């Protein structure tokens, strides 16, 4: 297991560097000039030249790459071209919204999807099993922003129970305010996410129910719940954890839509603005940090799977 | 002695309270005005590419200037108490108001003003006003209260141009994340991506504001902005982006909708350097082929106004020129034939990817097809527009919204992106700037604008309405919002 962890960490670092390089090149292939974000109609040639010198877009691309890499080696993500403030503290501030949003949505979605998924598999022949299955199918078809808009209209505008949008200025220091601000966004994401998760849990459960080892356990005298808990959940969990990892990663990235609908100052809105303004340091910083987070999630999912399933441990660590 | 002074004070306080109570009945002086806006400043320095949001939040609220551009378009002294001009019009002396202090507590002196003007004209400045101040030759400060500006050539709009120059404490240093102005409010807090709050400054030299502060909340989505007002999370929203949104605020007992005059002009600018747009007849034909009234209705319903030229009604040299190339598809066709295009032609229209440009582009495409002209719509981002169209001038025609006030002078610059080059206009624009009186300036610019309009230099489509919506408890906000300014001091809340 130790060797596996070491190898896995090395792969993670390598992926991060590769992602950084791809990001750097792709950004500069886009048409447009970051200097334009600093200027307005009426600027003259000298002002344009000064702005280009300030953001470094007048330098050849390999010089820019060199500066980017040397900064990165010092864990410095640079300063925003547009605001002039360092990118890293800004990302940290934005993560204080995006991370709680993502994690809470994920946990809530799991809490909804796992029991309902198991029930709909166990009771597939009953009317409520079929209903659950149908509702989850519908949930997959509905876009996340539509749920957001609907919840805002109903809960915030009609009933005035929760704020329609925004996040308190003092952030988590105003805990009740921050908590209330995240309720609707979390509901929005978790409703949509639990729909698809439920289907994975349902099919994993159905696979387990038809498996030989479960029949054997029953034949050896274990009661059905005992057989399911002892053998079923452990086996069924392995594919579900892969899916959970992917879902968590896509929630983190997909939060951008929900952040926009709810006017939350999260990582996604920072990224969108950065792209519009060709603010390379901001875009690079946000994407690098979110790449790192996604890679970490994959890492954790892999490790957890190996803890649960000894067969996976042997195949990889044995080599 | 003590008792006597005390009684005088009490009397003073009582009468002051009476006066303000009479001025705004039931207004709460402790109220904090909550403003919703789509224009978050990128930083706090108006010479460092902060965008229009910083003018909205800071102009005349946090920073004052020697002069103030009022909501009706007039310019009046602010920090300048006296303004004297020499015989030859080249030397301007300004005497500063006494008793003015910065938020940091330091007194305002002439060196602060010199420093502030030089900030805008500095090499690193991104201010769009830099060019208009290039006529300044030197700035002297003979004493603490006097600033003497020497010009290379006469400049009637110097006070107007100075209204864009924030007076900043010369010891403030970098102001991209903090401020040190003289305005009635100081910065309390700023959270990027979310909100900015201001609180009344106790040491302000002028009258106390009608409120105790303001919070600007920033939104990226118009729907979220509207919801904030609907759910009472803000008191007033500074710009409504579409008429559809107004239906939500129809309940007159809860909301007030006001329509002021904006300076935002939707235009189709041709590249007048390249064929076929170097031909006046082609440009006039395209102007006559577009039913601007129908276009405006499609986008803004019954709000806004159709433009006949580039000059909006808040400029002193405005006149109604909609009859010059009025809608007339038949004469448009005839003009095209005269110009040598009886079968029409094809051109590419660079279209910014945000509203209302794509809708306008589709409308123009349909209208121009009727006179045989084919439009290829090419959608670009704002950033691409700036590099491709504005800088490289690599385009045939483009849509753009021009937001500036008094910007018809752009047509006097042959190097401007649209490449309109008429020496007579260039001369008139220069002569207007060298005028002795504002009336003379207005006459010259009016004359220039008539020529520009006769030349159909661009296709001026419509003027956006400036719509502000608030709850009924909030009053006293500016209606026109010139230069994106949003004066807070007069806003009262019951």
Interface residues (C-beta under 8 A of the other chain):
Chain A: X31 X32 X33 X34 X36 X37 X38 X39 X40 X41 X42 X43 X44 X46 X47 X48 X50 X51 X54 X82 X83 X84 X85 X90 X93 X94 X149 X152 X156 X157 X160 X163 X164 X165 X166 X167 X169 X171 X260 X261 X262 X263 X265 X266 X269 X270 X272 X273 X276 X277 X278
Chain B: X42 X43 X48 X49 X123 X124 X125 X126 X128 X129 X130 X131 X176 X177 X189 X191 X192 X193 X194 X195 X197 X215 X217 X218 X219 X220 X221 X223 X224 X225 X227 X228 X230 X231 X233 X380 X381 X382 X383 X384 X386 X387 X388 X390 X391 X400 X402 X404 X407 X410
